[in-house]
Amino acid sequence: MAVSSIIENIRVNNPKVLEAYADAMEEHAKNRHQRTEDEKSGVVTDRERTKRFMAKVLAKKGIKA
């Protein structure tokens, strides 16, 4: 998700808060890690993992698979 869509509706009236926010964003940018192949793709190709996930989803909704 783009940062602009997250912070679009934020209004800051205190310059110190704005500075702290900018510092936090810069610090986060410095400490980024290389994403693994698993993190890069949102596509799950493992059938068993998909079945476990769907079983959890259905169980939360009270549906027995």
N, C-alpha and C positions, 0 to 999 in steps of 0.2 A: 504494500500500500504506500502510496506516495506521502511524504511528510506534509506536503501542502494540503492534502485533503484532511489530515489529522489536525493541523493547527490553524486551519482556515478561519474558524470562528473564535479563536482566542484573542482577547483584547487585554493588553498589559498597560497598566497605568503607573507602574512603579519601575523606574529605570534599573534599580538594583535587582529586581526579580528578572527583568529582561536580560541583564548581564549574566546572572546565574544560569538562566536557561541556555543562553548562547554558549557559556563555558561548558555546561553539561553536554550539549550537542557536539561540541568540538572534542571533548574528552572521549565521548563514545566513538567518534569517527577515528580517533587515534588507536583505539583498542579493538578494532574489528579483527575477526579471525577469518581464515580462509574457510569457506563453506565446503563441506564434503559433498560428494556426488548425491548422497541421499538427501541432503538439505537443499540442493539446487533444484531438484525436481519435485513437483507436487503430485506426480503420477505414481501411484502404487501399483506395482506389477506382481507382487507376491500374493497369490490367491489366499493362502492361509492367514496372512496379516489382514487382508480385506474381510475375510469371514469373521475374524475375531473382532474387528472394528464394528462391523454391522451387527454382530450379536450384542455388543455393548449398547449401541444406539437403540436397537429394538428393545432391549431389556429396560432401558431408561424410560421407554414409552409404554412399558407393560405388555409388549408383544412378544410372544414366545416364537422363536424361529424354528 
